[in-house]
Amino acid sequence: MMSFQKIRSVIVEDETAAREVLRSYLTKYCPQVEIVGEAQNSREAVPLLHELQPHLVFLDVEMPFGNAFDVLEACSTLTFETIFVTAFSEYSLKALNRSAAYYLLKPISIEELIVAVNKVQQQVINKELFNRNKIIVENFREPKAEKQQVILPTMEGFEIVKMEEIVRLKGNGNFTDLYLTNGSKKMACRFLKHFNEMLPLPFLRVHKSHIVNLNFVKLYNKGGYITLEDGAEVEISPTYKEDFLKNFK
């Protein structure tokens, strides 16, 4: 039965103590994980991953001899899920969120570790091995944020959209509707707050239920609303008005 298949995993982490903590947590709290190998830097990790071809890699973001993204790039022919382990850095967290990546902040919380492993287990069982790693690397290598891609978790799985193709986002309960330049609408299984924290300028929150891409704002009306290129009219609430006027040239 697939459900009893162990998730073959490799830990890539340069700090010995952090590696030992993660190994002991996994052994104790995540019995579905089988640790088949460990590496302490990207130089060791790349040949090891090619040799072992695991289902899952716990990957430290910052390491000597190259970071997590260098490892993923060097393993682009392999398909595995990645759980990133990172000390807080706003830049890397935004990049990981855009790619709908799984990550754990150091020091690792046991509860968050269990949640992340369970999510990956579902992907492995359902054979939903989506090549997220490729998008993560492409986003990391693209210096212009608006040229990066966003992976949207949807009811059916995942969809990829280019950030520059998003005209506006509207909160819809537990979901967010994204309106694109080609006239289509996507529904993502995330709160609007998630996108507010993740998307850089030219995206700006203008209302509790609206984020707009300033590049598509055609008209500002002093009555308190804006008109977008697609003809949509969006209200600007007083809370966000000053910020909007400062950024809207």
Buried (B, 14 or more C-beta within 10 A) or exposed (E): EEEEEEBBBBBBBBBEEBBEBBBEBBEEEBEBBBBBBBBBBBBBBBEBBEEBEBBBBBBBBEBEBBBBBBBBBBBEEBBBBBBBBBEEEEEBBBBBBBBBBBBBBBEBEEEBBBEBBEEBBEBBBEEEEBEBBBBBBBBBEBEEBBEBBBBBEBEEEBBBBEBBBBBBBBBEEEBBBBBBBEEEEBBBBBBBEBBBEBBEEBBBBBBEBBBBBBBBBEEBEEEEBBBBBEEBEBBBBEEBBEEBEEEBE
